[in-house]
């Protein structure tokens, strides 16, 4: 029989440590991916909200542009963080926020709809 001495079982500890590092890195990557998806959804909600508000501002649908933008943002899982409607040049700027589970800050999106500046 061979005697292992003081290093008996050290391979198990190293494998467990490496597994823990892989698990932590995987969790960090998943959080980053989740934040990216939420940012994309917030940007999409902002785009759709700005387009709907611009249609309202042009008279293509009834209502207040910012109210319509808030409704469209809510239907897309976001909250309207800001809305500026300028009737003179018929443009609308919209900002949205969307909560991200396990992250302390919301994902945000901004969009502008109307004729070129």
N, C-alpha and C positions, 0 to 999 in steps of 0.2 A: 504494500500500500504506500501511496505517496502522502507526504505531509504537506498541507497547504500553508501552514503557518499563519501569520497575521493577516494575510490577504484573502482568507476564506470569505466568500460572500460579497466581495467588493464589486464584482461584476454586476450583481443584482442591483446594488445601490446606484452604480453608474447608469444602468439601463433605466431605472426608475427616474433618475434625475433627467436623463435625456428625454424620456417620455413626457415629463412634466414641462420641460422647455417647449417641446413640440405642441403640447396642449395649450400653453399660454400663447404661443405665437399664432396658433390657429384661431383662438378666441379673438386676438387683436385683429387679425385679417378679416374675420367675420364682422366685427364691429365696423371696420373701415368700409367693407362692402355694403353693409346696411346703411351707413351714413351716405354713401354714394347713391344708392337707390332712392333714399329719402330726398336727397338734393335734386335728383332727376324728377321725382314726382312733384316736388315743390315748384320746380321750374315749369313743368308741364301745366300745373294748376295756375301759375301766374300767366303763362301764355294764353290759355283758354279764357281766363278771367279778363285779361286785357282785350282780347278779341271781342268777347261778349259785351264788355263795357263800351268799346268803340262802336259796335253796331247800335247800341242803345243811344250813344251820343249822336250818331248820324240819323237817328229816327227810324232805324230798321226794325226796332222792337221797342215796346213801351217800357217805361220805368226810369229810375234814376241809375246812371251808369255805375256808380260805386255800390249801390245796393245789388245790382245785377252781378257785379264782379264778386261781391261777398257770397252770393248764392252759388255761383259757379265754383268758387274756391271751396266752399263747404261740400259741394257735391263731389269734389275731387279729394276730399280728406284734408284740406288745408284751411288755414284761417287767414283772412285778409288782414295784413299788417299795415297797409297804406294804400291810398287811392287818390290820384290827382287827375281830374277831368278838366281839360281846357277846351271850352266850346269854340273859341276863336279859330284854332287850327285843327279842331276835331281830333285831338290825340288824348290818349289815356295812359297813365303810368300806374302800374300795379305792383305791390310787393306782397308775397305770401310767406307764411311760416307753417311748418309741419313738424309735429313732435316725433322724435326718434326714440324708441324704447332703449333703455340702458345708457343713453347719452344725455349729458346735462344741458345741451343746447339744441335748439330746433334747427331743422334744415330750412333754408330760405331760398326764395326765387323772386326774380324781378323781371318785368316785361313791360314793353311799350307798344302800343298799337296806334296807328294813325298814319298820316302822310309823312314822307321823309322830313327830318328836321331842317 
